[in-house]
Amino acid sequence: MLSIKNLHASIEGTPILRGINLEVKAGEVHAIMGPNGSGKSTLASVLAGREEYEVTEGEVTFKGKDLLDLAPEDRAREGVFLAFQYPVEIPGVSSTNFLRTAVNQVREYRGLEPLDAVKFLSLMKEKMKLVEIDQKLLSRALNEGFSGGEKKRNEIFQMAMLEPTLSILDETDSGLDIDALKIVSNGVNQLKSADNATIVVTHYQRLLDYIVPDYVHVLYKGRIVKSGTKELALELEEKGYDWIKEEIDSAATV
Amino acid sequence: MLYLRSQNVISLNNSPIMSKDNEILEEFTSKEYEHGWSVNYEADEAPVGLNEEIIKWISAKKEEPSWLLEWRLKAFRTWQEMAEPNWANVTYPKIDFDKLRYYSAPKQSNKPKNLNEVDPELLAIYERLGISLNEQKRLQGIAVDAVLDSVSVATTFKGTLSKLGIIFCSFSEAVKEHPELVKKYLGSVVPMTDNYYAALNSAVFSDGSFCYIPKGVRCPMELSTYFRINAANTGQFERTLIVAEEESYVSYLEGCTAPQRDENQLHAAVVEIYAAAHAEVKYSTVQNWFPGDKNGKGGIYNFVTKRGICAGDHSKISWTQVETGSAVTWKYPSCILKGDYSVGEFYSVAVTNNYQQADTGTKMIHIGKNTKSRIVSKGISAGKSQNSYRGQVQVMKRADNARNFSQCDSLLMGDRCGAHTFPYIDINNPSAKVEHEATTSKIGEDQIFYCNQRGIATEDAVALIVNGYAKEVLNQLPMEFAVEAQKLLALTLEGSVG
């Protein structure tokens, strides 16, 4: 589904990603871990098409298409979803209104009829249960005055509404207490199917207790330096990132 | 005695940001004005120029009584002594008033007695603007007075309204049919000598709308005037007078467009509102005069005086405006809160793009006791435009317990526009409570990217964000108008992302 080959990207001339290779197949869950500043969030942003990052080398194909060639909105319409680490506030625009615009633009791109108000609201009711989100929250201005947990829950709710094929969760666990973490993870797990894939970007192993990955990759200095299964995450939890850093840094000086 | 005067001038010119934004901005600001077309019709025109003979010509053309001609001439003589105001934060070349034409009307062989007799070509102009003057086709609930250049061409639903004693007609007709009312109220809220453009309007005004709501009547439909400038090199000087007697209510709408022309055209209107005890008048404007092209060529100079007086106790006047057009705007719809417990409101969204300049705001003059006013102003600047809010809150000596709340927000798009706020507060009574809040923000790349990531195209994202920003004001508009205004905002700003 997603194939990343030798991806290099920089921001304002500073290289951040220095040759990422990653294959993600339908039905899989991949966790991207790594110390602060290793490039995890940059990878998520580059895949979603954030403009301040410049791709200097490499290629990314998504469902056979050149992903880097598509505008951010077209990537979304093709089925790439990014759950933001820091969702923005849009004053005066209700979540409901925002999502209705989004859902119908995605549907139009896919050649589907727009949903009328009644159908849209019943779809919303159905998906609201997944993340136990309150309707009152959805009639408020998007993310305005939401708590950290409410923002993250709203992200997963949007994911449920847009039914993406590739979901990228960027530090979705940050700022969540254990109850909220369970609710959010439960939502993600219910949305999992044989036809879609998930990339979980996280600093801590904690989230992976709830969203169990098929593969774990460690990102360091803009490269994937170690890949394994969920046991790797447990090892990182126990030993921290220092042993990997030392391994890589000493290899580099040799 | 507490005497407090403050004059804060807050100006903010946006600092340079990333070039990517500018690219998007360039791409966007090329949107064309939708109502830029004009129609050729045989016109009945005054000669070019401004002098007493011209004023007599206009007055004769309209078969006016002598008192009105005298009133006009007095205004003209005063105007000649006055100087053009230069305190507004706008610049434009000096207007040569002798080169303008002050009257132009489509030639109609006989005065139409009803809608069926109006020249179909003229009705077609309004059809094309999306304003159907055909009562059958029209949604029930809105009566329209259509003003083309210097005259009113048609007024709908007059019959229905007259059964309730409501008078809704062109100004010229009111002068003929209801001279006592016109004489009583004309110039009572905006004196002929009030300011330069009000004096000019008083001298040469050609037509406009007149509306009278008798005591205790709630007007069952929205009344509206649709102003269209068609003729070239002609100024439009209309007057609107609304009188709401005790315990009456009316909601009034005003819309305007003009053809796209290379030269600037002057629009200097006067609106007067009189509200008696317990009366309520809601006045909404969606102003979409031709703003000039993207290089700043052409466009309307919109120099307008709008004022209402809450003459009776517990009366209320509410102004709502969505200003998207005009090259230069100079406009301060105001409320004189004379009656005790009277309420004044001003809700405004002013958008400027390309080279547009707007200096707009309001005045709330608290005279009566326990008077309240509320100001919500939302400025949006894009392109190379300059957008200023100028507002005055004045609390007079005997206005015990006066309350004012003002909120002035500015939204900037791109890095070459300016937003300015000039609030004036003048308090002469210690019991007054005046609050002023102001914010300045920018449409963030983050917000746009967030929308993009959910599949929303950039243009729609901007429309969504801007409409969210302006929501508090748009909510004040009557339903049908609110939808129009939302579309207009999106259209005006299409391509001005920053």
Contacts between the chains, C-beta under 8 A, distances in Angstrom:
chain1	res1	chain2	res2	distance
A	48	B	449	8.0
A	48	B	453	5.4
A	49	B	452	7.3
A	49	B	453	7.7
A	50	B	449	6.0
A	51	B	20	5.6
A	51	B	445	7.4
A	51	B	449	7.4
A	52	B	18	7.4
A	52	B	20	7.8
A	52	B	445	7.9
A	71	B	452	7.3
A	72	B	449	6.5
A	72	B	452	3.9
A	72	B	453	5.9
A	73	B	451	8.0
A	73	B	452	4.5
A	73	B	453	7.7
A	73	B	455	5.6
A	73	B	456	6.2
A	73	B	457	5.3
A	73	B	458	7.3
A	75	B	453	7.9
A	76	B	452	6.8
A	76	B	453	5.4
A	76	B	454	5.9
A	76	B	455	4.0
A	77	B	455	4.8
A	81	B	453	7.6
A	82	B	453	5.3
A	84	B	450	6.9
A	84	B	453	7.7
A	87	B	450	7.0
A	88	B	444	6.9
A	88	B	446	4.8
A	88	B	447	5.2
A	88	B	450	4.7
A	90	B	447	5.7
A	90	B	450	7.5
A	90	B	451	7.8
A	90	B	464	7.3
A	90	B	465	5.9
A	90	B	468	5.8
A	91	B	468	5.7
A	91	B	469	6.5
A	92	B	467	7.2
A	92	B	468	3.0
A	92	B	469	5.6
A	92	B	470	7.4
A	92	B	471	4.1
A	92	B	472	7.4
A	93	B	464	5.5
A	93	B	465	6.8
A	93	B	467	7.4
A	93	B	468	3.6
A	93	B	471	8.0
A	97	B	464	7.6
A	98	B	451	7.7
A	98	B	454	7.5
A	98	B	464	6.8
A	99	B	454	7.6
A	101	B	456	5.6
A	101	B	460	6.4
A	101	B	464	6.1
A	102	B	451	7.6
A	102	B	454	3.9
A	102	B	455	5.1
A	102	B	456	5.3
A	103	B	455	7.9
A	105	B	455	4.9
A	105	B	456	5.5
A	105	B	457	6.6
A	105	B	460	6.9
A	106	B	454	7.9
A	106	B	455	4.0
A	109	B	455	7.0
A	141	B	468	6.9
A	158	B	454	6.5
A	162	B	454	6.7
A	162	B	455	6.9
